[in-house]
Amino acid sequence: MATTTTRFGGNSAVFDGPTGYAGVEAGPEWAEEILRLAKAKNATILAHNYQLPAIQDIAHHVGDSLALSRIAAEAQEETIVFCGVHFMAETAKILAPSKTVLIPDERAGCSLADSIDAAQLREWKAEHPDAVVVSYVNTTAEVKGLTDICCTSSNAVEVVESIDPDREVLFLPDQFLGAHVRRQTGRTNMHIWAGECHVHAGINGDELTARSQAYPDAELYVHPECGCATSALYLAGEGFVPEDRVKILSTGGMLDAARTTGAKQVLVATEIGMLHQLRKAAPGVDFQAVNDRASCPYMKMITPAALLRCLTEGKDEVHVDVATAERARASVERMIAIGSPGGGE
């Protein structure tokens, strides 16, 4: 890829290999220029909860991927700038097919979405021809197009419970979320794909136990994608942590809980970008990461320089072919028709 020369003041947005675009500081002048460009281009900026704080702060809307995609569909602006990873921008395009959808760096992928592709899903479906396919929204457009019903981490239990108990279920791609759903529903005819988000999977039970011992009065907010979710339930079940302090929550659920918590300290098991929104939602609470190294390198590819380049040059545009988008949209709409659209991932 050629080096970009998008300029701002005395700086340039420079392509810096696998780490993305660099060379621009997120100061007041940058913020003013980003908002000016967004207005001039009739664009709205959406930022995922795991983005860099500067990106979250400049965005018009911050949230989880599904909530942001629904905002994209309803937005008056003609252009959507999605500051997140690629499958999220695809979902926005699926729900807003007539809009131009841009991602500041198209190389921002996702280890969880990449853990199953369309060919693998077709093969799995062939082994279980009568099964209902339930896919987490953290999947590619092609996989959504082969899915019967999508789900989010906050409504996955509800979605699976809506399916005839005699039908097999193929749940993908996250094995930890699938295990959580199986525990909650007690369903025995549910097959779970062995995929994972490498960041969430890396937040382990030993770390959670050690942090809980260091902060004995803290609440625990644990994302169901985490490798430590089972450990959290074990700690509660064995009485090491009171059950009412252990909360398995989506990112949206974490924000809701933060706004009403009476705790002085909360340990958070998810990607560390979430701490920025939690601290804004409840500034009087001490939020601490269970693993402060749980940073997604793909999310952090959306740098101030990348966002400046995106708005200046109109790159990178996201495309989903019409047939795939129609099939994928149907799987999302079936989820919404069940009841709660959920709080996203």
Backbone hydrogen bonds, N-H to C=O, Kabsch-Sander energy under -0.5 kcal/mol:
donor,donor_aa,acceptor,acceptor_aa,energy
6,T,13,A,-0.6
8,F,11,N,-2.7
11,N,8,F,-2.6
13,A,6,T,-3.1
14,V,12,S,-0.9
14,V,22,A,-3.1
16,D,20,G,-3.1
19,T,16,D,-1.3
20,G,17,G,-1.8
21,Y,301,M,-0.6
22,A,14,V,-2.7
27,G,25,E,-1.6
31,A,27,G,-2.3
32,E,28,P,-2.4
33,E,29,E,-2.4
34,I,30,W,-2.7
35,L,31,A,-2.3
36,R,32,E,-2.0
37,L,33,E,-2.8
38,A,34,I,-2.5
39,K,35,L,-2.0
40,A,36,R,-2.5
41,K,37,L,-2.6
42,N,39,K,-1.0
43,A,38,A,-3.1
44,T,79,T,-2.2
46,L,44,T,-0.5
46,L,81,V,-2.9
47,A,61,H,-2.5
48,H,83,C,-2.4
49,N,63,G,-1.4
51,Q,48,H,-2.0
55,I,52,L,-0.7
56,Q,52,L,-2.3
57,D,53,P,-2.6
58,I,54,A,-1.3
59,A,55,I,-1.2
60,H,45,I,-1.7
61,H,45,I,-1.7
63,G,47,A,-1.8
68,L,64,D,-2.3
69,S,65,S,-2.1
70,R,66,L,-2.2
71,I,67,A,-1.9
72,A,68,L,-2.4
73,A,69,S,-1.8
74,E,70,R,-1.3
75,A,71,I,-1.3
78,E,42,N,-0.9
79,T,42,N,-1.9
80,I,100,T,-3.2
81,V,44,T,-2.7
81,V,79,T,-0.5
82,F,80,I,-0.7
82,F,102,L,-3.2
83,C,46,L,-3.6
83,C,81,V,-0.8
84,G,82,F,-1.2
86,H,108,A,-3.1
88,M,85,V,-1.0
89,A,85,V,-1.4
90,E,86,H,-2.3
91,T,87,F,-2.2
92,A,88,M,-2.0
93,K,89,A,-2.1
94,I,90,E,-2.4
95,L,91,T,-2.1
96,A,92,A,-1.5
99,K,96,A,-1.6
100,T,78,E,-2.2
101,V,99,K,-0.6
102,L,80,I,-3.4
102,L,100,T,-0.5
103,I,316,D,-2.7
108,A,105,D,-2.0
109,G,107,R,-1.4
114,D,110,C,-2.1
115,S,112,L,-1.5
116,I,113,A,-1.0
121,L,117,D,-2.2
122,R,118,A,-2.5
123,E,119,A,-2.0
124,W,120,Q,-2.2
125,K,121,L,-2.8
126,A,122,R,-2.0
127,E,123,E,-1.2
128,H,124,W,-0.8
128,H,125,K,-0.7
131,A,128,H,-1.8
132,V,168,E,-2.8
133,V,131,A,-0.5
134,V,132,V,-0.6
134,V,170,L,-3.0
135,S,133,V,-0.5
135,S,149,I,-1.7
136,Y,172,L,-2.6
137,V,151,C,-1.8
139,T,137,V,-2.3
144,K,140,T,-2.4
145,G,141,A,-2.1
146,L,142,E,-0.6
146,L,143,V,-1.2
147,T,144,K,-1.5
148,D,133,V,-1.3
149,I,133,V,-2.2
150,C,331,S,-2.0
151,C,135,S,-1.7
153,S,344,G,-0.8
154,S,344,G,-0.9
156,A,152,T,-1.1
159,V,155,N,-2.6
160,V,156,A,-2.4
161,E,157,V,-2.5
162,S,158,E,-1.1
162,S,159,V,-0.6
163,I,160,V,-1.4
167,R,164,D,-2.1
169,V,189,N,-2.2
170,L,132,V,-2.6
171,F,169,V,-0.7
171,F,191,H,-3.3
172,L,134,V,-2.2
175,Q,173,P,-0.6
175,Q,195,G,-2.9
178,G,174,D,-2.2
179,A,175,Q,-2.0
180,H,176,F,-1.9
181,V,177,L,-2.4
182,R,178,G,-2.5
183,R,179,A,-2.3
184,Q,180,H,-2.2
185,T,181,V,-2.6
186,G,182,R,-2.4
191,H,169,V,-3.4
191,H,189,N,-0.5
193,W,171,F,-2.6
195,G,173,P,-1.4
195,G,193,W,-1.4
198,H,196,E,-0.6
201,A,197,C,-3.0
202,G,198,H,-0.9
203,I,200,H,-1.6
204,N,202,G,-1.1
208,L,204,N,-1.9
209,T,205,G,-2.6
210,A,206,D,-2.5
211,R,207,E,-2.6
212,S,208,L,-2.3
213,Q,209,T,-2.0
214,A,210,A,-1.7
215,Y,211,R,-1.8
218,A,215,Y,-1.8
219,E,265,Q,-2.0
220,L,245,R,-3.6
221,Y,219,E,-0.5
221,Y,267,L,-3.0
222,V,220,L,-0.6
222,V,247,K,-2.9
223,H,269,A,-2.4
226,C,223,H,-2.2
227,G,200,H,-2.0
228,C,203,I,-0.7
229,A,226,C,-1.3
232,A,228,C,-2.3
233,L,229,A,-1.8
234,Y,230,T,-2.2
235,L,231,S,-2.8
236,A,232,A,-1.8
237,G,233,L,-2.9
238,E,234,Y,-2.5
239,G,236,A,-1.1
240,F,235,L,-1.6
241,V,235,L,-1.6
245,R,242,P,-2.1
246,V,243,E,-1.3
247,K,220,L,-2.6
247,K,245,R,-0.6
249,L,222,V,-2.0
249,L,247,K,-0.8
252,G,343,G,-0.7
254,M,250,S,-2.2
255,L,251,T,-1.7
256,D,252,G,-2.0
257,A,253,G,-2.5
258,A,254,M,-2.5
259,R,255,L,-1.7
260,T,256,D,-0.6
260,T,257,A,-0.9
261,T,257,A,-1.1
266,V,286,D,-2.4
267,L,219,E,-3.2
268,V,288,Q,-3.1
269,A,221,Y,-3.3
269,A,267,L,-0.5
270,T,268,V,-0.8
272,I,294,A,-2.4
274,M,271,E,-1.9
275,L,272,I,-1.5
276,H,273,G,-1.1
277,Q,273,G,-0.6
278,L,274,M,-2.1
279,R,275,L,-2.6
280,K,276,H,-1.4
281,A,277,Q,-2.2
282,A,278,L,-2.1
285,V,282,A,-2.0
286,D,264,K,-3.0
287,F,285,V,-1.0
288,Q,266,V,-2.7
290,V,268,V,-2.6
294,A,291,N,-1.7
295,S,293,R,-2.5
300,K,296,C,-1.9
301,M,298,Y,-1.3
302,I,299,M,-1.5
303,T,301,M,-1.7
307,L,303,T,-2.3
308,L,304,P,-2.1
309,R,305,A,-2.5
310,C,306,A,-2.5
311,L,307,L,-2.1
312,T,308,L,-2.2
313,E,309,R,-3.1
314,G,310,C,-1.7
315,K,310,C,-0.6
318,V,101,V,-2.9
325,A,321,D,-2.6
326,E,322,V,-2.3
327,R,323,A,-2.0
328,A,324,T,-2.7
329,R,325,A,-2.7
330,A,326,E,-1.6
331,S,327,R,-1.3
332,V,328,A,-1.6
333,E,329,R,-2.6
334,R,330,A,-2.1
335,M,331,S,-1.2
336,I,332,V,-2.1
337,A,333,E,-2.2
338,I,334,R,-1.0
338,I,335,M,-0.8
339,G,335,M,-0.7
339,G,336,I,-0.8
